[in-house]
């Protein structure tokens, strides 16, 4: 549910950042459009994004 123009802009920006920076794409051989190196050392941090999905990253 969107509660106004400001909230809509926030939701769309959050989705755009997720889609281009985190989400894997089959056409890119399971990589994200903004490629990043695989991290193999460090603690894994879970953070909620987009009101229900979770992003896992090493810190």
N, C-alpha and C positions, 0 to 999 in steps of 0.2 A: 504494500500500500504506500503510495506516495503522498506526502503531506504538503506539497507546494513546489514552486519552481526551484527554490534553493535545494530542497531535499532531492528533487529529481536530478539536478546537476550533480550532486554528490553521489547518488546511486549510479548514474551513467559513467562518471569518472572512475568510480571504484570498479565497475565491470570492465571498462576499457583497460585499466591497469592490470586486472586479472587476465583478461583475454590476451593481451599483448606481452605480458611479462611472465606469467606463470603457467597458463594452460598449455598443455601439449597439443600439437597438431599432427595428424597423420601425414598430411602432405609435406611436412617438414621432417619426416622420419622421427616422429615422437619428440621433437624439440619445440621450444617456444619461439615465437617470432623474434624476441629479444633474447638471443642465445646467452647461456651462462655456463661456466665450468661446473663439473660435478664436484661436490664437496664430500670428502670421505672421512673427515675427522671433525669431532666436535659433538656437543649435545644437540639433540633434536628438539626444536621448539614448535609447538602447535599453536596456530592462531586462527580464530574464526574470521572468515571473510564473506562478504555478500549475503549476510543474514542466514548462514546455515552451512556453507561449505567450509572446509578447513584447509589451511595451507601449512605444510610441514617444511621447515627449513633448519639447516644446521647453523649453530652460532658458535 
